[in-house]
Amino acid sequence: MRSVSKTANFSQPPYDFVCDYLRKSHTTALLSFDDNGIITEANSFICQQLFREDLVGADIRDFLNPKHHALFDPDSPVALSPLVLTFERKGGCPLLLFSHVYHGSGGFLVIGDQARLADDQILRKISLLNNELTNLSRDSRRKYRYEQIAKQDLKEQKNRLNAELATRKQELLKSESRYQSLFEKNATVMLLIDPVSLFILDANPAACAYYGYERDTMKRMRITEINQLDDAHIAEEVAAAQKQQRHYFRFRHRLASGDVREVEVYSGPIDIHGQQCLYSLVHDVTDRHQLDMQLRESERRFRLLADHTYDCEFWVSPQGGYEYISPSCERITGYAPQEFISDPGLLCRIIKPEHRDRIEEHCFPASINRTGFHSVEFLIVTKGGEECWLEHRCFPFFDEQGHYAGRRGSHRDITLRKKAEMQRLELESQLAQKHKIEALGLMASGMAHNFNNNLSIILGGIDLALIKLPDNGEIPPLLDNAKTAVLRSRDLIRKIMTYSRQGEFKREPVQPAQVVEETLELLSSTIPSTVRVLCQADALCHDLRILADPVNIQEALINLCNNASQAMNERGEIIIHLNVVELQQNEIPARYPCHPGAYWQLSVQDNGCGMPEDIIEKIFDPFFTTKSVEHGTGMGLATIQGIMLRHEGLIKVKSLPGQGSTFELYFPINDNTAQTESSLRTTALAWGSEKILFVDDEQLLADLGQYMLSELGYQVSTMTESSEALKLFQANPDRFDLVITDQTMPDMTGEELIHKLRQIRPNLPVILCTGFSNKVDAGIAEKLEINAFLMKPLELSQLAQTVRAVLDGIDSSAKKS
């Protein structure tokens, strides 16, 4: 096979000769053309018939029969040999067409009459040339054939690729159409952005309407003119979106109106006509952002409220576990919230056993009661070991479908409230006791008034009878017995009066330790030897002085020791404590009108049978006793209660069944304890001759008073009406040396009568008597400058001594007898 390089022989002389001959021939037409069939040269002969300008540059196929066009197709395999073609001209003379086509460099075409070409020597040259060309191009034709097959494959592949490209172009057109429709008609704000220059390439109508710019205006803007971030930050965010490192952003965009809105941007890369762009979907979330801010602020406030509320707030899931417990839990229980969350059974374990079953049934039932409001109180033991009362409240919650969603609950520390309630109940009990005491006191006082009047008549009659009768007769002993009975009745009435704070009472500076010592000497002869009495005194008590009635202290101590001895069945130990204590307001029971401060404490403790609480509430009631009739009247503790009230003190009792009792008496310590002497001098039965006006609304008492005073030598005038007594005095103010009047009278009280008498005669000596009065006592009488104050019934000796003392002017202050 010849090498393709032999084609170089085409430039050898035969070939050049032919070409040159044909170009110069005046009898043969020659056209040269390139591999595309475009005429590049025409010799002078053919130019005589056609214009050169019409030939050069024209397609050779325009001058040939269509069936010969394929000969000039560069892709058509053509044998490199002369082709003699006969064409029918219009004149009917055939033409001989000789053609040589050299692929890759064009070819030439010889046109002439068949006869002339046959005789012409050019044909011989052409024939020789053709033989050489045939031999030289055999390998080329073989190669050409392979090339044509390859070209055919390439052509088919090209056609397939072109078809696929066309299909893809159609799909792209459809996709672009859909995209364009989606972009234009979508209500979502859409932007196309150049990630390099940051210019807005396009904006859909929704974006124009949202931002308030015309579309053309937006296409001339950069995204930095809208986004409120700085340029560097925006460039970083765009780069992140371009690299698909992020696709969601939160920005603040400024509108044409100047408003700044919160927006969410979903952004990513996109290829538009070969240009890499960034598409962005923008959603205005300003309202949602504001709602979120409000929600977060609300949540923050409620979280702050829940975290700092006084109560322990908690949420319980539908399954019964804790979802949230506020920090107050630790302040109330001592346990951290996480301890309850991780151990739901902790609450039940710290509840006191007596409350545990009830709370377990409420808080952890098998089927939770999901309706209504629940409130329950229970006692727990804190982590520090202290008892704490909790008030538990809970509410069920349901979702929109009505399904149970859990419970909200709270634990409130109500320990102080519980203590206050117990104190309130105690105060109410004490107040009720006080009211009962006051009511009993009023009843006792009313009874005492009538008893004293009757006893005054009896006692006065007995005293007068004893004066009249001889001492050696049988009658005086009987009268003495009757007087003793009357005096015992008087003492009982005085105890009642003491209980109602109306009895005889005098306060003077005394040494209470000395009074106790003297009283214990008296008790040594009355307390059984099987009872041991011990006295323990604080050092501060030895020289302490208080304002008190020593007789009352002695009476109170004797009563308490006798009660203690009987409670121990006359076998045991009585311990008497003397102390100085400081009482606070909360340590003073409400029924006592006392003030905080220093008090002298006298306590009597025994190890007897003790008392239950319901008995303790009644022991100070008059006539209440647990003893048989022959062992007591029930006035002992009631009398002590009255003594303490008169001294502005108080009494406390501590007792438990089987553990003995302790009575504590508290006497106030007053700094003003200067020693004073009693002005009332006791003398023998005193006589006199002065004129006395005796006033009492009871006729028998008025007569008795006149009789008794007359026996003592006085000149007595009696009146039963206070108004008549005033008239008698007004008639002659200097007639009387002394006026003795009862307090309780229907027309005018003794206090009012004395006031009117002294308006007439200011220095008139007066004595005020009463069986009972809730308006006047010895203290008030002293303030009114009444010379003496006497409680009925009156003994003759007492009356004689008081009258003589007032007339002699021993003391102008009231005498408490």
Order of alpha helices (4+ residues) and beta strands (2+ residues): alpha-beta-beta-alpha-alpha-beta-beta-beta-alpha-alpha-alpha-beta-beta-alpha-alpha-alpha-beta-beta-beta-alpha-beta-beta-alpha-alpha-alpha-alpha-beta-beta-beta-alpha-alpha-beta-alpha-beta-beta-alpha-beta-beta-alpha-alpha-beta-beta-beta-alpha-beta-alpha-beta-alpha-beta-alpha-beta-alpha
